[in-house]
């Protein structure tokens, strides 16, 4: 076998002219760097059993296990012929070209230009990125970006069984002609027949989809097909328009059999300094109930969910969100998903929308943010006039001194203004309470560790608040100003202890916190009919006492309510870390105070001198299996006051999760208790079931139940999901629906996984 490597003209002028696009460089030019294959851009490597040359006919022929490498492309064949006059390469027998991107083309016979890029082939086949396979009776490669295939078939599915025997792909597209335009990033078909397991199921005279090798391209996405008692048969077909390398628009018209169509749109664009994301929907129709019965006059119904975030400088950022809807039940009626998610630093509750604008500045030693927001409530009991308009809302932190008596100093300042149109649970026309607060706070902390491992962290905190209240007691124009100060000092003490066993590391860490606070005063805004004081509480409506908040200096999450007096918080933390990767963690804790507190609710677990017990457990007993449980037990009878538990499982045959929550919601409100679970289990490599359920245990009713049949293979996923919704919201009663979700690899995106 001959192996030849040539450069320049010299003896091999006849061979290098086969592929070189320009004459050899001047002798003074430095030699180019070698590529990944060890060849410079103007070098060709040829390997064959025999090489012959006919000067009269201008032919050069290489036969027998021919391999040629040029510009990181590799051509192999049984025979390769070069015509000097036309500079054409002809390859015959087991022809294969491996491209720099590792894609490959195969043919019985191939004709190429001198750059191995333009030509024609008979008995052509190709395998490209994403396991896409194309075969054709003949193919013409007109340029680097345009390929035409005649009597061709396209599939991303496997065409060989594990035994090596050929098999029909799960699905394929057969066409009279297939054109791949990489410049336009589209694959088009003429007289296309879609086949499933080799059987024809659908014919289209013209069909196209995005080029699977394109990173972004316009085209259809996976449709959503559903039948429900509210809208009847529903078909939603998204189509994405790639407007530029940094912008796209997706339009998703939803066609319904019982109600008029609903158009969804999603616009995204990236800029040099940030990005925006805008979703919206619109229809002009009458309202309808849970059974699809229309009522009222037709009107425009719409929503917008928009956000943006930008960098002004390396330190400064700003952003916004805009969330509004014309109907409280619009998202449920038209199955609009991913609504109640964070689109900025201010996060709304479930079934509430928030519009905001904000700016932040962060350096190594400081942070400041300023913003404003408003809320739209979608719950039946919500009255938007009682929600405050918040703004400005300013928070800042700064570390002016790196070392003060061996500790670090932090300074905080914040300010907020809230304005209401109406007072909740009051006669119509009663003005709502307006409040404005300014806070200055500084703290100092020093941590030291003894030779025996005892860790002591001493701290001190000084805080001053100023309040101005408007329309107090529902009286327009009645303003009150109040101020207060709070001083806190204390120490955290812990002693971590570790012991090594034969196969695990055991760590036990008892921790104690001692706190003394003085000077706190609650801000009074009126009295109840019974004469009890009413304290301002705009930012501490919910208090969650668990292992994450046990050592907070103030158990209230906001500023309006504060703790004072003497307090002692105790906890024991234990961890076991096995060498095999298994782990277990346990936290047991409790809080003690010098006096009972009337500020904490009786359901918080903190109103008595001795708090409820805190217990938290996390464990990963097996690979892919983990669970957690946290509970608050009554300090006197150890009854469960709050419990939360969950588990996650991910194994070869499926995955799933479980969540459980039980808590007392307040005097006269009873309790909240629900369970949430979901996952999928496969009986074999192809077939499985999916499930999801949300059960309101306190009401003894299921909120949502899903059960689905799943089929999947290397290039297809089909989900048929039955859903039962028992949730009663306004005019929307219980409903049932069947959702068909078909995902084909390379058509509309990658295979979906739940």
Protein Blocks (a to p, Z undefined) as FASTA:
>chain_A
ZZdddehjllmlmmmmmmpcbdcddfklccddddfkopafkbccdddfbdcddfknopac
deehiacdeehiacddfbdcddfklopacdeehiacddfkopacddfbdcddfkopaccd
ehiacddehhiacddfbdcdfbfkbccdehiaddfbdfbdfkopacddfbdcddfbdcdd
fknopacdehiaddeehiafbdcfbdcdddfkbmbdcddddddddddfklopaddddddd
dfbfkbccdddddddfkbccddddddddddfkbccdddddddddddddfkopaedjdddd
ddddddddddfblmbccdddddddfbfklmmmnopghklccfbjbdcdehiacddddddd
ddfkbccdddddddddfbfkbcfklpccedddddddddfbfbgghiacdddddddddddf
bdchiaehiacddddddddddddddddddfkopacdddddddddddddehihhighiacd
ddddddddddddddddddddfkbccdddddddddddehiacddfbdcfkopacdddfklm
bccddfklmmgcblbfblmbccedjddddddddddddfkopacdddddddddfbdcfkbc
fklopmpmbdcddddddddfbghiacdddddddfklopafbdcdddddddfkbccddddd
dddfbehklpaddddddddddfblmbccdddddddfknopafbdcdddddddfkbccddd
ddddfbdghjbccddddddddddehiapacddZZ
